[in-house]
Amino acid sequence: MIIGICDDDKIWERKASYIIGEYRKKVSLDIDIQYFPDRESLLNYEGEPMEALFLDIELGDENGIELAEEVHKKWSACLIIFLTNHLSYATDVYRTEHIWFAVKEQFPDRVGEIFDKVLRYREKQKKQIPFLCMNKQMISLSPDDIYYLERTERKTRLVTAWGDYEIKDRLDTCETYLTRPDFLRCHNSYIVYLPNVKEYKKGIFSMKNGDRLTISRAYEKETKAAFTRWVMSQMEGA
């Protein structure tokens, strides 16, 4: 497992690395830790994709909450854990997706719970979906790497964190093997992956990669009900 720590406090970074290292030995978990002192070093990282990032909310003049949104655009499957010295940020972090918020002094007591949740997400991400591309290349993707599928001009475009692919199957066929409720048809031309929806408003899905997808009138009622059920299921499983 590759994880990152992004914090401009070198003393805290060493402490967090020690805490994670002790947990790693306790549970015999193979963890590789990458350290980033600032926004630039993090976004310039080109190694193997991180599975989780421990992110300080205060990074000098930078805002860690805003940085988390940039991280999601670059590595959609990377899980964000916010760490801070100030409990007052507890409501602000809900502006972006994350799996945990903790005050730094609580981290030694919470590290086991945090990694338990990371590992549960990790198992979910391992369920790969195979796709046959128009050039006869076979690709296999984690659901969390998929933003949406678009049918246009007799082609199906698969939009992912790794780029776009043209696949052979029509959306009707794709619906037979894309698992509900995470994948949802919201238009004759679109199937969206709900965990990668940043915002839902009437008639529009705003995706984490910045794209905006129209919800057609024919699908609007069903989409609203399905999205509500999906949100409730996520709250129950949190």
N, C-alpha and C positions, 0 to 999 in steps of 0.2 A: 504494500500500500504506500503510495506517495502522497504525503501531506505537506502543506505549506504553513509557515508562520509569517505573517506580515505585520511588523511592529517596528516603530522607530526607536524603541527602548531596548538597547542591546542587553541590559541587565535582565529585563523581563524575558527576552528571547531565550537567554541561557537557562533561566528558571523554568520556563515552559518546556523547553527541550528536555531538561532533566526530568520533569514530572512525566512527560510522555515516554521518555526512555525507561523510567521505572515501571510504568504501566506496561510497556512493551515486553519487558522481561517477565513480569508477573503473569501475563497471559500468553507468552510465546507468540507474539504477533510480529510479523516482519513489516516494519515501518521505516520508510526513508523520509527524512525531514529536510525540506528546502526552506531556507531563510531569505526573506525579502525585507530590507529596511525601509522601503518606500514604494510609492505607486509605480514609478518608472521601472524599477528592477522587477517588480511583479509582472507587469504587462509585457515586458521584454523577454520573459521566461519562454524558452523554446524546448524544454525537455519533455519527458513523458507527461501526459496530462495528470494533474493532481486530482485525487479523489475527494480531498477535503482541504479547506483553508481556514486557519485560525486567524481572524482579521481584527486588528485594533480599530476602534471607531475613530480615534483621534490620531492622525498621522501627520504631525506637524501642522502645516496649513491645509492638508488634505482631509477630506471627509470619507471615512471608511465605508459608510452606507452607500454613498454615491459610487465609490470604487467597486463595491460588490456588484453593482449593475453592469459595470464594464467587464468584470470577471465572468459573469453569466453569459455575456455575449461571446466571449472568447472560448470559455470552457463551460458549456451548458450543464454538464453533469457534475461539476465541482460543487461540493456541499460547503456552505458558508456557516462558520461558527463565530459569532461576534463575541469579543472579549473587551472589557472596558473597566476603567476604575470608577465609573460613575453610573449608578443605577438610574439616573434621570434619563438615560438614552433608551430605556426599556420600551417606550412606545414608538420612538422614532425608527427603530430597526424594522418595523413592520411595513416600511415603505418599499422593502425589497425582500426577496425570498431568502430564508435562512432556516437552519434546523435547530439552532440553539443560541441563546443569549445568556452570558454569565459575567458577573463581576469577577475580576481577576483573582481576588483573594479567595473566591469560592472554587477556583479551577481545580486545586488538588482534590477536593471532595467530589467534584463533578466529572472528572476525566473518564471514569469508568462508564457512567451513564451516557456521556457524549459519544464515546467510541462504540458503545452498544447500538446507538441510533445510526451512526455512520455505517456500521457493518450491516444493519438491516437494509439501509438504502443501497449498499453495495451489492447485496444479494439480488435485489430487485433489478439493478442495472445490468446484471450479468445475463439476463434473459434476452439473448440476441435474436433479431429478426432478419431472416435472409431475404434479399431482393435480387431479381434478375434484371440487369440493365439492358438497354437497347443494344449496346455493343457486345452483348453476351457475357459481360463480366458479372460475376456473382459477388455481391457485397453482403456483409453481415453487420448490423448496427444495433447498439443498445437503444431501447425506446427513448431514453432521456437525451439521446443525440439527435432526435428527430423533432423538427418544428412543425412541419405540415406537409401534406401532399396536395398538388394542384394539377387538375386536368385542364389542358388547354391545347387546342389545335391537334387533337388526336394523340397527344402525348401526355404522359404523367410525369410531373416534375417532383422529385423527392428533395425537400429542402432540409438540410441537416447542419449540424455544427461543423462538419468537415467539408462542406460545399454542397453543390446541387448535383443530382443524378437524374438521368432519364431512365425510367423503368418501363417494362412492357405492360404490366397489368393496368387495367382500367380501375377506377375508384370502386366500382361495384365489386370487383374481384378482391381488391385490397381490403375491403370491409370484412371479408370472410376470414381473414387471418390476423387482422389488427385487433388486439384485445380491447373490448369495452370494459369499464367506462372510460379508460384513459384516452382512447382514440374516438373522436366524435365527428360525424359528418354534419357540417353546418351549412352546406351549399352544394349544388350540383357539381361545383368545381373544386371543393375543398374538403379535406379531412384534417382535423387539427389534433395535435397531441396536447391534451389539457394541462399537464404539468409544465409545459413551456409557454402557457398563456400568461402574459404579464398583467393584462387588464381586460375585463369584459364590460362592455357597455352595449346598450340596445343597438343591435345591428352591426356590431364591430367586435372582433377579437384583436387586441394588440399583443403581438408575440414578443418574446424576449430578445429576438434578433432585430427588433425594430419594425418588422413588417406588420401591416394592418390588413386583416382579412374580413371581407363582407359576410355577414350572416343573412342569407336570403329569407324573404318573407315565408316561403314554403317551409323552411326549417326553423324559423324563429321560435315558435312555441316549444317545439321538441328540444331545441338547443338550450333554451333557458331552463327547462325542467331538468335536463340531463346534467347541465353544468351545476345547478343547485345541488343535485344529488351527489355529484362528484365532490364538491366543496365540503359538504356535510360528512362524507366518508373520510376525507382527509383529516377533518377535525376530530373525528372519533378515533382515528388511528394514530393521532399525534402523541 
